[in-house]
Amino acid sequence: MSGLYWEEFEVGQVYETPARTVTEADVSAFAGLSGDYNPLHTDAEYCKGTPFGERIAHGLLGLAIVSGLKARLGIMDGTALAFLGLNWNFKAPIRFGDTVRARITISDKRPTSKPDRGVIVQSIELINQRGEVVQSGEHTLLMRRKPV
């Protein structure tokens, strides 16, 4: 296992992910996978008459991208046991061509009643190339503890 154990996370630690650019292909693939063909994401002519003026990515695609960016860090490889929950806010649109990255701060950590696991809470910001926070929230994870 290359991931960090519960004991190795400290409240206040900050991790920065690599960045990735959101493409039209990403949005098309997500529409097909999710079945969400809302014209805000798929119809350029329709979007000319919206406050955005152009197609935007699905909000849930941004959340999925956060999951992938977190995985690229490798800090939970083999040590994350379960995704327990999330609290998530959509603050601004993700536009085609935006390059996003995630900033993850360990905001809470607590043991469980079982000695082989503990819980961490990650406060996360998804940030575009202009430094704007487009999504934010918390992920709660069940993590392995170091073997005794």
LOMAR-94498 format. One record per residue (C-alpha): residue number from 1; residue in one letter; x negated, y, z negated. Coordinates in nm, 3 decimals. Each point is the difference from the previous one (the first is absolute). Example, Ala and Ser with C-alpha at 12.3 -4.5 7.8 and 13.67 -1.06 7.14 Angstrom:
<rs>
r num 1, residuo A, xx -1.230, yy -0.450, zz -0.780;
r num 2, residuo S, xx -0.137, yy 0.344, zz 0.066;
</rs>
This chain:
<rs>
r num 1, residuo M, xx 0.000, yy 0.000, zz 0.000;
r num 2, residuo S, xx -0.128, yy 0.344, zz 0.087;
r num 3, residuo G, xx 0.276, yy 0.203, zz -0.165;
r num 4, residuo L, xx -0.021, yy 0.172, zz -0.334;
r num 5, residuo Y, xx 0.147, yy -0.156, zz -0.311;
r num 6, residuo W, xx 0.244, yy 0.188, zz -0.224;
r num 7, residuo E, xx -0.281, yy 0.080, zz -0.245;
r num 8, residuo E, xx -0.202, yy 0.171, zz 0.274;
r num 9, residuo F, xx 0.266, yy 0.262, zz 0.073;
r num 10, residuo E, xx -0.014, yy 0.315, zz -0.210;
r num 11, residuo V, xx 0.271, yy 0.263, zz -0.035;
r num 12, residuo G, xx -0.109, yy 0.303, zz 0.201;
r num 13, residuo Q, xx -0.207, yy -0.193, zz 0.256;
r num 14, residuo V, xx 0.053, yy 0.131, zz 0.354;
r num 15, residuo Y, xx -0.039, yy -0.197, zz 0.321;
r num 16, residuo E, xx 0.007, yy 0.149, zz 0.351;
r num 17, residuo T, xx 0.094, yy -0.224, zz 0.291;
r num 18, residuo P, xx -0.130, yy 0.020, zz 0.354;
r num 19, residuo A, xx 0.225, yy 0.193, zz 0.238;
r num 20, residuo R, xx 0.207, yy -0.118, zz 0.296;
r num 21, residuo T, xx 0.185, yy 0.178, zz 0.278;
r num 22, residuo V, xx 0.372, yy -0.067, zz 0.041;
r num 23, residuo T, xx 0.078, yy -0.072, zz 0.365;
r num 24, residuo E, xx 0.308, yy -0.033, zz 0.217;
r num 25, residuo A, xx -0.078, yy -0.374, zz 0.017;
r num 26, residuo D, xx 0.015, yy -0.020, zz -0.381;
r num 27, residuo V, xx 0.343, yy 0.164, zz -0.004;
r num 28, residuo S, xx 0.130, yy -0.220, zz 0.284;
r num 29, residuo A, xx -0.126, yy -0.315, zz -0.170;
r num 30, residuo F, xx 0.155, yy 0.104, zz -0.332;
r num 31, residuo A, xx 0.334, yy 0.077, zz 0.169;
r num 32, residuo G, xx -0.002, yy -0.348, zz 0.154;
r num 33, residuo L, xx -0.103, yy -0.171, zz -0.323;
r num 34, residuo S, xx 0.247, yy 0.185, zz -0.221;
r num 35, residuo G, xx 0.283, yy 0.042, zz 0.251;
r num 36, residuo D, xx 0.007, yy 0.373, zz -0.081;
r num 37, residuo Y, xx 0.040, yy 0.174, zz 0.337;
r num 38, residuo N, xx 0.116, yy 0.331, zz -0.145;
r num 39, residuo P, xx -0.041, yy 0.266, zz 0.272;
r num 40, residuo L, xx -0.221, yy 0.206, zz -0.235;
r num 41, residuo H, xx -0.266, yy -0.263, zz 0.069;
r num 42, residuo T, xx 0.085, yy -0.122, zz 0.349;
r num 43, residuo D, xx 0.164, yy 0.273, zz 0.210;
r num 44, residuo A, xx -0.223, yy 0.291, zz 0.105;
r num 45, residuo E, xx 0.284, yy 0.195, zz 0.165;
r num 46, residuo Y, xx 0.225, yy -0.032, zz -0.306;
r num 47, residuo C, xx -0.282, yy 0.118, zz -0.226;
r num 48, residuo K, xx -0.045, yy 0.326, zz 0.191;
r num 49, residuo G, xx 0.321, yy 0.113, zz -0.170;
r num 50, residuo T, xx -0.104, yy -0.101, zz -0.354;
r num 51, residuo P, xx -0.188, yy 0.207, zz -0.258;
r num 52, residuo F, xx -0.309, yy -0.210, zz 0.080;
r num 53, residuo G, xx 0.009, yy 0.075, zz 0.374;
r num 54, residuo E, xx -0.161, yy -0.333, zz 0.079;
r num 55, residuo R, xx 0.015, yy -0.367, zz -0.098;
r num 56, residuo I, xx -0.129, yy -0.087, zz -0.345;
r num 57, residuo A, xx -0.109, yy -0.326, zz -0.160;
r num 58, residuo H, xx 0.237, yy -0.197, zz -0.221;
r num 59, residuo G, xx -0.041, yy 0.089, zz -0.366;
r num 60, residuo L, xx -0.026, yy -0.368, zz -0.084;
r num 61, residuo L, xx -0.278, yy -0.036, zz 0.257;
r num 62, residuo G, xx -0.198, yy 0.245, zz -0.211;
r num 63, residuo L, xx 0.059, yy -0.216, zz -0.307;
r num 64, residuo A, xx -0.109, yy -0.309, zz 0.194;
r num 65, residuo I, xx -0.313, yy 0.183, zz 0.116;
r num 66, residuo V, xx -0.082, yy 0.080, zz -0.363;
r num 67, residuo S, xx 0.013, yy -0.372, zz -0.075;
r num 68, residuo G, xx -0.243, yy -0.072, zz 0.282;
r num 69, residuo L, xx -0.236, yy 0.282, zz -0.094;
r num 70, residuo K, xx -0.009, yy -0.125, zz -0.360;
r num 71, residuo A, xx -0.082, yy -0.350, zz 0.124;
r num 72, residuo R, xx -0.299, yy 0.136, zz 0.193;
r num 73, residuo L, xx -0.162, yy 0.101, zz -0.330;
r num 74, residuo G, xx -0.023, yy -0.365, zz -0.108;
r num 75, residuo I, xx 0.044, yy 0.092, zz -0.367;
r num 76, residuo M, xx 0.298, yy -0.233, zz -0.041;
r num 77, residuo D, xx -0.112, yy -0.290, zz 0.222;
r num 78, residuo G, xx 0.074, yy -0.317, zz -0.194;
r num 79, residuo T, xx 0.078, yy 0.181, zz -0.325;
r num 80, residuo A, xx 0.342, yy 0.153, zz 0.074;
r num 81, residuo L, xx 0.270, yy -0.243, zz -0.109;
r num 82, residuo A, xx 0.318, yy 0.190, zz 0.078;
r num 83, residuo F, xx 0.136, yy 0.333, zz 0.117;
r num 84, residuo L, xx 0.243, yy 0.089, zz -0.280;
r num 85, residuo G, xx 0.156, yy 0.319, zz 0.122;
r num 86, residuo L, xx -0.029, yy 0.347, zz 0.145;
r num 87, residuo N, xx 0.127, yy 0.352, zz -0.032;
r num 88, residuo W, xx -0.047, yy 0.182, zz 0.331;
r num 89, residuo N, xx 0.056, yy 0.349, zz 0.142;
r num 90, residuo F, xx 0.005, yy 0.112, zz 0.363;
r num 91, residuo K, xx -0.129, yy 0.358, zz 0.004;
r num 92, residuo A, xx -0.076, yy 0.085, zz 0.363;
r num 93, residuo P, xx 0.022, yy -0.170, zz 0.340;
r num 94, residuo I, xx -0.276, yy -0.216, zz 0.142;
r num 95, residuo R, xx -0.041, yy 0.107, zz 0.360;
r num 96, residuo F, xx -0.134, yy -0.210, zz 0.285;
r num 97, residuo G, xx -0.376, yy 0.055, zz 0.003;
r num 98, residuo D, xx -0.027, yy 0.086, zz -0.370;
r num 99, residuo T, xx -0.297, yy -0.157, zz -0.175;
r num 100, residuo V, xx 0.085, yy -0.106, zz -0.353;
r num 101, residuo R, xx -0.191, yy -0.130, zz -0.300;
r num 102, residuo A, xx 0.102, yy -0.090, zz -0.353;
r num 103, residuo R, xx -0.128, yy 0.126, zz -0.332;
r num 104, residuo I, xx 0.066, yy -0.250, zz -0.279;
r num 105, residuo T, xx -0.031, yy 0.091, zz -0.368;
r num 106, residuo I, xx 0.037, yy -0.258, zz -0.275;
r num 107, residuo S, xx 0.259, yy 0.173, zz -0.217;
r num 108, residuo D, xx 0.088, yy -0.272, zz -0.251;
r num 109, residuo K, xx -0.122, yy -0.339, zz -0.113;
r num 110, residuo R, xx 0.150, yy -0.240, zz -0.252;
r num 111, residuo P, xx -0.041, yy -0.363, zz -0.102;
r num 112, residuo T, xx 0.284, yy -0.248, zz 0.028;
r num 113, residuo S, xx 0.109, yy -0.270, zz -0.243;
r num 114, residuo K, xx -0.205, yy -0.249, zz 0.205;
r num 115, residuo P, xx -0.377, yy 0.019, zz -0.056;
r num 116, residuo D, xx -0.090, yy -0.069, zz 0.365;
r num 117, residuo R, xx 0.170, yy 0.308, zz 0.147;
r num 118, residuo G, xx 0.060, yy 0.371, zz -0.043;
r num 119, residuo V, xx 0.187, yy 0.283, zz 0.172;
r num 120, residuo I, xx -0.144, yy 0.304, zz 0.176;
r num 121, residuo V, xx 0.187, yy 0.300, zz 0.138;
r num 122, residuo Q, xx -0.144, yy 0.178, zz 0.301;
r num 123, residuo S, xx 0.098, yy 0.359, zz 0.078;
r num 124, residuo I, xx -0.036, yy 0.037, zz 0.376;
r num 125, residuo E, xx -0.006, yy 0.289, zz 0.244;
r num 126, residuo L, xx 0.013, yy -0.051, zz 0.376;
r num 127, residuo I, xx -0.185, yy 0.296, zz 0.150;
r num 128, residuo N, xx -0.017, yy 0.114, zz 0.363;
r num 129, residuo Q, xx -0.293, yy 0.156, zz 0.185;
r num 130, residuo R, xx 0.114, yy 0.348, zz -0.107;
r num 131, residuo G, xx -0.025, yy -0.095, zz -0.368;
r num 132, residuo E, xx 0.380, yy -0.007, zz -0.040;
r num 133, residuo V, xx 0.152, yy -0.265, zz -0.227;
r num 134, residuo V, xx 0.265, yy -0.162, zz 0.221;
r num 135, residuo Q, xx 0.103, yy -0.276, zz -0.243;
r num 136, residuo S, xx -0.074, yy -0.075, zz -0.363;
r num 137, residuo G, xx 0.104, yy -0.219, zz -0.286;
r num 138, residuo E, xx -0.097, yy -0.289, zz -0.220;
r num 139, residuo H, xx -0.065, yy -0.369, zz 0.055;
r num 140, residuo T, xx 0.007, yy -0.240, zz -0.295;
r num 141, residuo L, xx -0.204, yy -0.318, zz 0.032;
r num 142, residuo L, xx -0.057, yy -0.315, zz -0.201;
r num 143, residuo M, xx -0.374, yy -0.077, zz -0.002;
r num 144, residuo R, xx -0.218, yy -0.290, zz -0.108;
r num 145, residuo R, xx -0.211, yy 0.042, zz -0.312;
r num 146, residuo K, xx -0.355, yy -0.124, zz -0.020;
r num 147, residuo P, xx -0.020, yy -0.370, zz -0.080;
r num 148, residuo V, xx -0.123, yy -0.067, zz -0.354;
</rs>
